[in-house]
Amino acid sequence: MDAFVNFLNGIDDVMYYPILIIVLTAAGLFFTFRTRFVQIRLLGTACKLIVEKPASQQKVSSFQALMVSTASRVGTGNIVGVSTAICLGGPGACFWMWLLCVIGASSAFIESTLAQIFKQKDKEGHSYGGPAYYIEKALKLPVVAAIFCVFLIATYAFGFNLLCSYNLQSSFQVYSFYDNTWTPVIVGAVLAVAVGFCVMGGGKRIVRLTEKVVPAMGIAYVLISLIIIFAHITLIPDTFAAIFEDAFDFRAIFGGLSGSCMILGIKRGLYSNEAGVGSAPNASASADVTHPVKQGLVQTISVYIDTMLLCTATALMCLSSGIAATKDVSGAPYVQQAVSTVFGDFGPIFITVAMVLFAFTTLIGNLYYVDNALAYLNKKRPPSKVFMRVFYLVCVAVIFVGALVPMDLAWTTADITMGGMTLINIPCCVILSGLAIKALRDFEKQKKLKLNPRFHAKDIGLDESKLHFWKSE
């Protein structure tokens, strides 16, 4: 097992440095300048669009699509991922998370806008799509689209679910009743059964569940974090000083690059907000909007919610608590000890409850994406009910196993599968970005005329006969 984990770690290190660091940074800056900082410039417009209603109650709203993508983004990574990055890499990891978030929000805009432009329509009039569809329809690369779907399934049905389950069971390590043999088994079994029961109800149940749970879960976590931060308010200036000092300690960074704050911040930032990975477009395509850019803008909000709000809450809460960030407490224990400085014995319990909710909604959101990829591989048709039940049972088994595997194996598997998705999606988005830019200009032109922007393919030089959803009325 150690040899296998070391082999995966070798792949992981090369994939993220230098490949993914260069790809993500270059693409994010390219999209940021081409869109003229759309992720900042139109932030107010994006916030207003969240509450826009769909044409009918049966359609998926922008808010619902946002909640599905946020359910997958917001998860145990916001707690355990941030803690691990700080404990193993240093406080400077926070800065690199923030930087990746701001740059990556432009990538989220491009990929979600493209997903809307090339989305498909089912027999009931609902829309669906994602990277596989714009890779096939716009680039004429069906084989690449299929490979992307394979990576997506490997990431969300296996890699992320394995890691999510591990992260949850690790939050029980601080309790006296924790047993190295039986506690992971019990936690894994309960989580697997709960998720299995939910996903058997289909995609609509997933949308309804995440719409209710995600906002409440996020708000409660941020409120607790703020209480702890204000309780240690005098330490906040020193906390920010430590973050920036460590972030720009290039001698330390390049002295041990693979374990540096920069690499760990980028890894955990990408794992957490998923900007450019190609996951959120699968949810974005389902939203009923009058113009693709609307959902592109809405999806930038999801990236900010994840990193600027929840990841930052975790980082400041931990770093200002006075608890030493060491390898021994990396993961849930560091966060639990930080909360305990104000809430005592209630602290670990709250984090465990938060982890349960984060883990559950993440697992549900993950499988929503997988449904879309499986349909694509099955010639654009949903697989049979028998196949899906068997597949879900396999996913449930992965969730159970995830609670039992070593930490390194769980993190590395998720990193590699997610990296594979990103290395396919980002170059495709760069090639097709011109269409998203034209759509953005069309949207802004209509907004200046005080119109509710409506999309027509010909306005951005596309032949509407080649599009499956957007047809002239």
N, C-alpha and C positions, 0 to 999 in steps of 0.2 A: 504493500500500500504506500509506504514512504517513497519508494522509487517511482511509482505512478504519479504521486502528487508532485514530486520534484520535476518530473517530465512535463506535467501540465503547467507548473510554475514557470518553466523555461519558455514555453510557448506564450504564456501570458505576458511575461516581461518584454519579449520582442514585439508582441502585438501592440502593446501600449506605448513602448518607447523603442524606436522612434515613430512607428507607423501611425498609430491612432492620435497621438499628440499632434503630429504635423497635420494630419487629415482634418481633425476636428477644429483646430485653431485656424487653419487656412480657409476651410469652408465657412466657418462661422464669421470670420472677418470679411470674406468675399460677399456673403449674403448681407451682412450688416451694412457694408458700404453701398452695395447695389440697391438695397431697399431704403437707403438714407436713414438708417437706424430706426426702422419701422417698429422694433420691439420697445423703443423708448418714445419715439415721436407720436405714435398712435395708441399709447397705453390707455389714455382716457377713453378713446373710442372703443377699445377692446372691452373695457369694463362695462360700458353701456350695452354692448352687444350680448353680453352674457344673459341678460334678462329678456332678450327678444323671443317672442313666442313663435312656434312653427305654424304652418298653414292649418293644421288640424291637430287635435289632441292625440291622434293615433301615430303621428310622426314623432321622431326623436328630436328634441330641442337642442340648441347650442349648449345649454346648461347641462342637459343630460349627457351629451357626448363629452363635455368637459369633465363631468364627474367620473365617467368610465375611465377616461385617460388618466385622471388624477388618482383614481383608485389604484391603478397599477403603479403610477409614479410614487404616490404617497404610501409608504409601507415601512417595513422594518428597517430599511436602509436609512430612513430619516433619523432613526435612533441608533441602531447598531452600526450602520455604515459610517456615520459621522464620528461616533465614538472610536471605532477601529482606526479610522484615518488619523485622528488626533493622537491616540495612544501609540500608534506605530510610526507615524510620520512626523507628528508635532503639530502645534497650533496653527502653523502656516498653511496647513491643508485647507483651512476655512477660506482663506483668500483665493486659492485656486478653484475651490468650488464656486465661489461668487463670480469669478471671472468667467469660468466655463458656462455658468448660468446666463449671464448677460449676453455673451457671444452666442451661446447655443439657442437662445430664444429666437434668434433670426432663422436658425435652421428649422426650428419647430414651425415657424410661420411658413416657410417655403414648402416643407413636406406636407403639411396639412392643407395648404391651398392647392397643391397639385393633386392630393387625394380627392378633394372636392371637385376639381375640374374633370377628372377622369373617373368619377364614381359611376357605379352601375345601378340599375333599377330592377327590383324583383317584381314578381307577379302582383303583389299587393301594393306596389307603388313606393315601397320603402327603398332607401338607398344604402349601398354598401360599397366598400372599396379599400384602398390602401396602396402601399408601394408596389405590390405585385401587379396591380392593374395599370399604374402609370408607367411602370417599367415595360410591360407588355404592349400597351396601347400606343404610348408615345415613342418609345425607343425601339419597339419591334424586337424585343429580346425575351421571348417567353421562357427560354431555358434559364436565364438569369433570374427571372421572376420566380420560377419554381424553386431555384436554389435559395433565394431569399426566404421563401415560405418554409423551407426545410430548416433554415437557421432560426426563423421565428418560432417554429414549433419546438425546436431543441431548446431555445431560450426560455420560452414562457411555460411550456408544459413540463420541462425538466430542470434546466439550470436555475431559473429564478424560483421555482417551486421548491427545489431542493434546498436552496439557500434560505428562503423565507421560513421554512419549517425548522431549519437549524437555528436560525436567529431567535425564533419564538421559544424553543426549548431552553436556549441558553439563558433566557431571562429568569428561569427558575433556579439557577445555580446558587443564588444568594440565600435561599431558604434552607432551614435546617433539615427539612424533610427530603431534600433533593438526594436522589440516589443515582449514581452514574449508570447503572444498568436499567432500572425500571422507570425512572422519571421520563427520559427521552421516549421510551416505548409508549407510555401512557399519553404524553403530550402529542406525539405523532399520530397515535390512533384516534384520539378525540378530534384533532384538527382535520384529519383525513375524512372521517365520517361526516363531520359538519359540512365540509366543502362538497363532498360527494352528494349529500342530500340536496344542497342548493343548486349545483350545476345540472342536476337531472331535470330541473324545471325549465331550462332553456334560457336564451339570451334576454328575453323581456324581463324575466325575474331579476337577472343580473343588473339591468339598467335601473329598475325600481329600487333594488336594495342599495346600490352604491349611491344613488341620488340622495337617500336619507342618511346613510351612515357616515359617508365621507366628511360632509361639512361639520357635523356634530363632533366627530372624532378629532378633526383637525383643530377646531376651536377650543375644545377642552384641553388638548395638549399644549397649545400656545398659551392659554391662560395660566396653567400651572407653571410653565416655563417663565412667564413674565413675573409671577410671584417670586420665584427663586432668584431671578435676575435682579429684581428690585430689592430683595433681601440682602444682596451682595453688591448694591449699586456702587459702593465706593471702590470696588475692585474692577469695574467695567473699563475705566481708562487703561489700567494696566493690562487688562485682557486684550484690548484692541492693539496695544503696543506690542504685546507678545505675538499676536497673529501676524502683524506686518513685519516685525523684526525677523521672525522665523521664515516668513514667506520669501524674503529677499536675502536670506543667508545662502547665497549661491555656492559658497565653499562647502557647506554641509550638504546641500542638495546634490551637487555633482560628485561629492565624495562617496555617496551611496545612493545612486539615482533611483534604482528600482524600489527602494523602501523610503524614498524622500517624501516630504510633505507635498511637493508638486505632483509627483506621480500618483500618490495615494489620494490626494485631493481631486485630481482629474478622474481617476478610476471611480471613486465613490460618488463624485458629482455626476458622472455619466450614468452610473448605476441608478442613482436616485432620480434625476430629472428626465433621463432618457431622450434628451433633445438630439435629434438627428439619427436616432437609432432606427426609426421606422415603425415604432409601435403605435404611437398616438394617432397617426393617419388612419389606422384601421377604425378607430372610434370616430375621428373627425368626419370621415366619409359618410357616416350614418346620419349626420345632423341635417335637418331640413332648413336650409337657408336660401335667401334669394341671390346671394353672390358668394363664390368660393372664398374670397378674401375675408369675409366675415368670420368664418370658422378658423381660418389661418390666424387671425388676430386673437380670437378667443383662446386658442391653444398656447399662445405665448403666456397667458395668465397662469396656466397650469404649471409651466416651468418655474415661474416666480413663486407661486404658492409653495411648491415643493422645496426649492433651494433657499430663496431669500427669506421665506417665512419659517418653514418647519425645520430645515437643516440648521439655519442660523439660530433658531430658538434652542435647539439641542446643544449647539457649540457654545453659545454664550452661557447657557445654564451650567454646563460642565466646567468650562474654563474659569468661570467666576466663583465656583463653589469652594475652591481651595483644595479639592481632592486631587492628588497627584495623578497625572495621566501616564500610567505605566502599562507595559505589555500584559502584566498579570490581570489587570482590570479591563482590558480592551473588550469592547462590545457592550452588552446590556449592563454588566456590573458597574461600569464607570458611571453610566447615566443614573442607575438606581442609587448609587452612593451619593451622587450630586443632589438628587431630589431629597434624600434622607437628611441632608444638612438643614433643611427647613421643615419638612413634614415628618421626620422621624420614621417610625416603622411603617407609616402609610406610604412612604416614598416608593419602596420596591413594589408594593402592591399596585399602586397606580401605574407604574411603568409596565408591569406585567399585563394589566388590563388593557393599556394602550397598545402593547405589543400584540395581544390577542386580536384586537379590532383591526390594527394595521395589517397584520398577517392575513386575516380572513378576507378583508376587502381586496388586498393585493392578489391573493390567490384567485378570487372570483374574477377580477379584472383581467388577470393573465389569461384565463381560459376563454374569455370573450374574444381576445385577439386570436387565439388558437383556432376557434371555430371558423373565423374568416379565412385563415390560411388553409385549413383543411378543405373548405369549400372551393377555393381556387384550384387546389391540386386535384380535386374531383370534378374537373371540367366545369367549374363555376356553379356547381350544384352542391347543396348540403349533402354530406354523406348520409348513409342510411342510419336509422335510429339504432339498429343493432350495432353497427360499427361505432357510433358515437358513445354508446353505453360501455362498450368494451374499452374504447379509448379513455373515457373518463375514469374507468376503473384502474387503468394503468397510471393515469395522472394521480389518482388518489394513493396508489401504491408508492409513487415517487415522493409524495408529501410525507408519507409515513417514514420512508427510508431517510429522508432529509433530516429528520430529528436524530438520526443515529450516526451520521457520518462526521468525520473530523472537520474542524473549521476551515482549514486550508483547502480541502477538497471542495467544500460547498462554495466558497468565494471564487476559487479559480475556475470552476466549471461555469458559473454564471458569467464571469468576466469574459471567457473565451467565446461562448455562444453569442453573447451580446456584441462583442467586438466583431464577429463575423457578419451580423446583421448590419452594423454601422458601416463596415467597409464596402458593402454592396449599396446601401441606401444613399450615403453621402455623395459619391461620384455621380450617381444617377440624378440626384437633386441638382447638382452643379450643372450638369448638361441641360436639364429642363428648366433651370431657374428663370430663363428669359420669359417663359410663359407666365410664371408666377409674378414676375415684375410687371409685365403688361397688364395682368389682371389687377394688380395693386394700383397702377396708374388709372385704369378704367374706374376702379372703385373710388379713388380720390377725386377724379373728375366729376363723377356723379354726386359725390358728397358736397363739392363746392357749389353745385347747382341746387343744393338743398333737396336732393331726391333721395328716396330709399333705393340704394343701388341694386340693380337687377343685372344678371349676367346674360350676355349673348356671345356665343362663341366667335362670331364673325368680328366682334369688336377687338379681339386680341389676335386676329389672323388665323383662327382655327375653323376648320370645316365641321359644322355641327353634325353632319351625317356620320362623322367618325366618332362622335361622342354618344354615349348610351343614355345619359340622363338629361343633359341640357339641350332641349329642343325649343324652337320658337313656338310661342303660344298662338 
